[in-house]
């Protein structure tokens, strides 16, 4: 998935886009166990869990991806805050499918398809 700051939210422009960016960017998280805390780390992906905007942002964030998945003969299943992308093949074609999926994932990250 693309980081939130690079995701093409084509319907948002100007002040509206800036407002969403300020809501989603610059967030940190840490782990606390009893009296010990980890160092904060930047949250680069996802939307705040439990927020009122969470479900809407998830749909905006995945809408382009779901269209792309369908255009590559893959199947997707989105529910709540979870997205699965999958395909099917004969057992003899597993390696071919893995290479194909890796190439498509590379394209989503802005890279070039992996060499087969």
DAKAUR-V795281 format. One record per residue. N is the residue number from 1. RES is the residue in one letter. PHI is phi in whole degrees, 0 to 359 (none if undefined). OMEGA is omega in whole degrees, 0 to 359 (none if undefined). Layout:
N&RES&PHI&OMEGA  N&RES&PHI&OMEGA
This chain:
1&X&none&177  2&X&283&173  3&X&301&183  4&X&303&182  5&X&288&181  6&X&246&183  7&X&295&181  8&X&284&175  9&X&266&191  10&X&298&181  11&X&273&181  12&X&257&181  13&X&219&170  14&X&57&184  15&X&299&180  16&X&297&178  17&X&297&180  18&X&299&180  19&X&295&179  20&X&298&180  21&X&300&181  22&X&294&179  23&X&288&187  24&X&263&186  25&X&260&177  26&X&77&179  27&X&272&177  28&X&232&176  29&X&217&176  30&X&210&179  31&X&248&178  32&X&241&176  33&X&229&186  34&X&50&183  35&X&256&182  36&X&249&178  37&X&237&174  38&X&282&174  39&X&288&176  40&X&297&175  41&X&230&183  42&X&290&174  43&X&270&184  44&X&260&185  45&X&227&172  46&X&89&179  47&X&237&180  48&X&301&179  49&X&288&179  50&X&81&180  51&X&276&178  52&X&294&181  53&X&280&185  54&X&311&181  55&X&298&179  56&X&293&180  57&X&295&177  58&X&299&178  59&X&296&177  60&X&298&184  61&X&292&185  62&X&258&185  63&X&303&180  64&X&296&180  65&X&296&181  66&X&296&176  67&X&295&179  68&X&297&180  69&X&300&180  70&X&298&179  71&X&286&180  72&X&248&176  73&X&60&174  74&X&250&180  75&X&247&178  76&X&231&177  77&X&219&180  78&X&245&178  79&X&211&180  80&X&53&180  81&X&248&183  82&X&235&178  83&X&227&176  84&X&243&175  85&X&237&183  86&X&208&177  87&X&212&179  88&X&226&178  89&X&198&174  90&X&285&180  91&X&307&181  92&X&292&184  93&X&255&184  94&X&300&182  95&X&297&178  96&X&299&179  97&X&295&179  98&X&299&178  99&X&296&179  100&X&297&179  101&X&296&179  102&X&299&178  103&X&297&180  104&X&291&177  105&X&296&177  106&X&298&178  107&X&296&179  108&X&295&178  109&X&278&178  110&X&88&180  111&X&268&177  112&X&264&178  113&X&303&179  114&X&292&178  115&X&293&181  116&X&280&none
